[in-house]
Amino acid sequence: MGFLMERMSSFNRSVSFKQRASSVGSPRISRKTWVSKLFHVLIIIGSLVSFLLAVGCGYLYVLPNLTYAFHDHKDRFSDFDDASNTCDLFDGNWVLDDSYPLYNASECPFVEQGFNCLGNGRMDEDYLKWRWKPKNCQLLRVNARVVLERLRNKRVVFVGDSMSRTQWESLICLLMTGLEDKRNVYEVNGNNITKQIRFLGVRFGDFNFTIEFYRSVFLVQHNWAPKHVLKRVRSTLKLDKLDDISNEWIDSDVLIFNSGQWWVPEKLFGVGCYFQVDNSVKLGMSIADAFGTALQTWASWVDNMINPNKTRVFFRTFEPSHWRNLTHRQCNVTKLPLEEIEGKDFSPFSDSVFRVVKNMMVPVTVVHITPMSAYRSDAHLGTWDCSHWCLPGVPDTWNEIVISYLLGNFDPASECQQNKVRLL
């Protein structure tokens, strides 16, 4: 623009001089002067138009790229306060993926025979091909070798009921796919997997780490009934005392809890088991209140006994089942996942976990698998068992999520970036 102003000033000075000269010159000189003036005007107008076109084109080119760069930066480094960008690993849907399953149960010696549905004669394989896909982020596929390296010299501990044991089996099988030589993977005491054994530990000798399971279905102590109580009381859960094997859980690097399946009338009151706090038996206490009290005891233990600088703590929420008739033990096993979950995504046990965890001092990651598992009526063992799951199957997804938290193995911006590329 300074160049144009200088040209315009020079032009004005030139015209003023020529006007003075024309007042004393001949008509031929005047005609040549006007032709020259017109020529200069056309040059200036052309220069101005060219300049404006250049600026306009630059604006059209640069601004969209700056806008894209800004949004690209925002998508990748957002603090996720914006709900539209929040990476909620538990909000999503099941999609078919022919690259699944993650392992062959028949090649993994740590899968209970009853959980190997395909090996037990199940005819369809559709239930093996479903992958969990969160809405606003991508779960990256587990690289077993990378996980093995990250767990070198570590100790992973599962605490809970048989569903916790199934997840324990799943993780072992998943990680064994990263080994060429599997002979150095073994149960530390030479034990076979059974339903009643309280401790199982599988060691990955080449990486010097163990994956352990401790059977603690209630998390709190289960004892014989105290003296001088009603005859119907055969045993009690001491809601203010954590399980007496809890000291075994402390020195771990990853600690994963679950509970809920045993907190039902037939496994409590039906066998004469009631609740106790201090020396008082609480005959009128509801299961929901008792579970909440037990969780408070668990939370206090974690806050006082666990070093968060060493141990990453998880609590997996309640696993829904799909009984059609629980009295007659009839399970509604479908060929495909459900389209409508009819309230099975809700559990008071899961809600209690969230209420307790939010007030804890030690950080606890809640692995909220209730809604995602509610869709998978196709993945249970059979019409006789609607509580447990086939392996490979739904428990593998629970472990994929735990691994994603441990490794940061998900990309909250990937879906946004893919959509942006398609739009451009």
N, C-alpha and C positions, 0 to 999 in steps of 0.2 A: 504493500500500500504506500510506503514511503517513496518507492520508486515512481509510482503513478502520480503522487502529489507533486513530486519534483518535475515530472514530465508536463503536468498540467500548468505548473508555475512557469516553466520554460516556455510553454506554448503561449501563455498569456503575454509574457514579456515580448515574444516574437511578434504576435499580432499587433500589440501596441506600437512597436517600432515600425512595422509595415504600414499601419494606418497613417502614421505621421509622414512616412515617405510618400504614400500615395497622394497625399494632398498637394504635393508639388511635382509628382511624376506624370508620365504619359499614361493614356488608357491601356496600352499594351502591357505596361508594367503592372497596372492594377489587375488585369485579367489573369496574368500569370500568378500574381499574389494570391488571388482567391482560389485558383486551382491548387496551389501549394497548401493553402490553409485547409481545404477540404481533404486533401491527402493525409495531412497530419491528424485531422479529426478521426478519419477512418482507422488510422493506425492505433490511435488511443482507444477507440471503441472496441476494436478487435482485441487489444491487449487486455482490456477490462473484462470482456466476455470470457476470454481464455482463462484469466485468473479465477473468475467466479466458477467456471466449470471445473477447474482443478481443485478448488476448495470443496465444492459440492461432492465430487467423486471421492475425494479423500475422506470426507465426512461419512459418506455411505459405506466406504470400505473399513475405516478405522473403528467407527462407533460400534457396529455389531460385534467386531472382534474383541473390543474392550468389554462390551456387555457380556459376551460369552466367557471371557476370561474371568470377569468378576463373579459370575454365577458359578463357573467351574470351581473357583476358589471357595465360594460359599458352600457348595455342595460337599466338597471334600473335607473342609475343616470346620463345619458347623458344630456348635456345641450341643446341638440336638434339642435346644429348647423349643424349636418349632416342631409341633406334633407331626407335620407332614414329612419331616426328615428323620423322625425318631426311628432308630433301629430296634424294634421289638422282635426279638427272635421267636417269640411265642405267638405272634399274630401272623397267620399265614394260611397256607393250604397244602394239601398233598398233591404232588404231580407225578405222573409216570416218568420213570427214568430207567432205560434199558441197561444202564451201567451198574445198577443195583442187582443183587445185594452186595454188601461190602466184603463178605467172606462166605465160605462154604462150611456149614455147621458140621458136616460129616468129616471134615478135615481138621476140626478143632477138638482136641481131646477134653476140653473143659466145659463143653456144652452138655448139660444133663440130657440124657437120652429122650426124656419125655418132652423136651422143648424143641427137639429137631423135627419139626412138623413134616418137612419134605422127606426126611429120612424115615419117618414113621408111616409113610404111605399117603400123605396128602396129595391129591391128584393135580390140583391147580397150582400155578406158581405166581399168579397175579399179586398176591399179598407181599411178595418179595421185591416188587418193582416200584414201590412208592417212596418218593423222597420229599422231605419237608422243605417247603419254600416260604420263608418269611416275606411279607409284603414289601417292606421298604429297604431290604438289604439282602445280601447273598451269603448263605453259608458255604464257605469254600470246602471243597472235598478234602477229607482227612488224608494227610500224607503220613502213613504209619511210621515211616522211617524218621521223619522229623519229630514226631511225638516221642518215639523211643529215645532219641537223643536228648530231648527236653526233660525226660523223666530219669535220665541217668543219675544214679546215686540217690534217687528219691523213694518216697513211700506213699502210696495211694491207699486210702482206707475207706471202705464202704461200711456203713452201719445201718442196720434195719431188718426188714423182714425178707421173705423169699423173693419179692420183687427187687429188692436191693441185690440179692444174690444173682438174680437174672442179669441185672445191669453189670455186675461184676464179671460174670461169664462173658457177656457181650464185649466188654472192653478188652479182656484178655484175647479173645478171638480176633478182634479188630486189629490189635497191635501185632499179633503174630503174623499177619499178612506182610509185615515189613521185614520179616526175617527169612533169610535163605536157609539157615540151619536152625531148626526148631528144637533140637535135642536138648538144649540148655535152658528150656523153660519147664519148670516142674513145681509141684505143690511141696511146700517146705517140709511138711511132716509126712509126706507120702500118702496123704489121705485122699480118698475118693469123695466126690461131692455128694453129700447127703442133705436131707432136709433138716435134720436135728443138730448136726455138728455146729458148735458155737464159733469156731474159728477155722478159716481156710485162707491160705496165703500162697500165691503163685509168684515164683521168683523168675525174673528174666536175668539169667546169670551173666550174659555178655554185657549187660548194661547196669548191673548191680542195683536193680530196684525191684520192689515187690508191689503187687496189687492184692490187698487183703480184704476179707469179708468177716465182719463180726455180726452174729445173729443176735439182735436185740429188738424184738418186735414191738415192744412198748417204749423203749428207751429208758424207762424207769424200772426200779426193782420189783420183781415178782416173787413174793414169799408166801409161805404157808400162813394161814390165818392165825392171829394172836389168840391167846387163851380167853375164855369166857365171852365168846361172841355167839351169835345165833348159829345154829347148826347148818343153815344154808350157806354160810360163809366158809368156804373151803380154802380160799387163798385171797390175797389182796395185792393190789398195785400200790406201792408206796410212792405216791405222787411227788413227794418232796425229796426223794432219793434217786439219783441217777443210777443206772445199771452198774452193778458191782464190777463189771469188766471195763468200765469207762477209762481207767488209767492206761489201758492198752492203746487208746485212741490218740493220746496227747501228742506224742512225738511223731507226727505225720506231716507230710508236705501238702497233701490234698486230702480233705476229709469231707465225705459225702453222706448225708443222713437222709433217711426217709422213715415214715411211720404212717399208720392209718388203717391198713387192711384188717388188723386184729381188733380195732376199736369198734366192735359191733356186739350187739346183745348176745348172740349165740356163742361167741368166744369169750365173753365176760360173764354176765349174769347166768347164762345157760349152763356154765360149768362151775358156778358158785364163786366166781371171782368178783370182788367188790373193791372199792377204793379206800385208801387210808392216807391220812395226813397226820404226822407225828404218831401218837398212839390211838388216834380216834378213827374208827371205821365209819365211812360216810355212806350209809346205806341209801340215802335219798339223793345222792349226787348224780347228775346226768352224765352221760358219756361225753357230751360236748364240753361241759365244764371241766370234767376230769382231764380230757385231752389238753385243754388250754392250760390247766395247772401243771401238767407234766411238761408241756412246752416251756413254761416259765422256768421250771427247774433245769431243763436242758439249756436254756438261754443263759441262766446264771452260771452254769458250769462252763459254758463256752467263754463267757466274758471273763471268768476268773482263771481258767486253766489253759486257754489257747493263746499262743503268741501269734498275732496277726502278721508279724514280720516274717514268720516262717511258714505258717499254715494257711492255705486258702480253704475256706469253709463254704460248703454248698448244702442246701436243703431242697430235696426234690419233693414236689407236692404230690397229692393223692392221685392214684392211677384209677381211672374209671373202668368199670366192667360193663358187660352187656348181657346180663342175665335176663332171659325171657320169663323164667319161672325159677326163682331161687330155691323155693321149697323142694321142688322136684329136680333141682340141679340141671336145668335145661338152659343152654347158652345159645343165643341167637348169633351164630357165626355166619356172616354174609360173604359173598364172593368179592364185593367191592367195598371200599370205605363208605360210610354213611354220608348222605347229602345234608341231612338235618340231624342235629345231635340231641334235640329235645331235652335240654337242661342238663345233660351229662357233663357239660363244661364247667358246672358249678359244683363245689364241694365245701362244706363247712370246715373240713380239716384243712383244706388249702387256705381258706380265709384266715383261720387261726394262725397258720404259719406266718402269713404276711403281717398280721397284727403284732405278733411277738417280735419278729425280726426287726421291724422298723424302730424299735426302742432299744436295740442292743448296742453295746459299745464296739464289739468286734464285728467287722463287716461280714455279712453272710449273703451269698448270692442265692436267691430263690430260683430254682429251676422249675418253672411253672408249666408242667407238662399235662395238666388236667385237660385243658381244652383241645390240644392237638391230639391227645390219645383218645379222646371221646369219639372221634370220627372212625377209629380203626376197629370196628366190630369184625372186620375180616381177618384180624391178626392174632386172635386168641387160639389156644391149643386145640379146641374142639367143642362139640356140643356139651361135653361133660365138665369143661373147665373154662369159665369166663373171667377168671381172675388173672391167670398167667398168660404170657405171650410167647409166640413162636420166636425162635432164633434161627437165622437172622430175622429181624423185624423191628418193632417199635422201640425196644430198649436201645438199639443201635443209634437211633436218633437222639435219645437222651444223652448218650455219650458224645455224639457229634457236637451237641450244644455245650456240654461241659468242656470239651477240648477247645471249642471256639472261644470260650471265656478264658481258658488258660493261656491260649496262644494269640488271642486277638484275631482269630481265624475267620473273620467275616468282614465284608466290605459294605458299609452303610451307604456309600455313594454309587455303587456299581449300577444299580437299576436306573438311577437318574442319568448317569452318563450314557448308558446304552440307549435310553429313550432320546436323549439329546442328539446323539449321533444319527439316529434314524430320522429325526425331524430335520436335521441339517442336510 
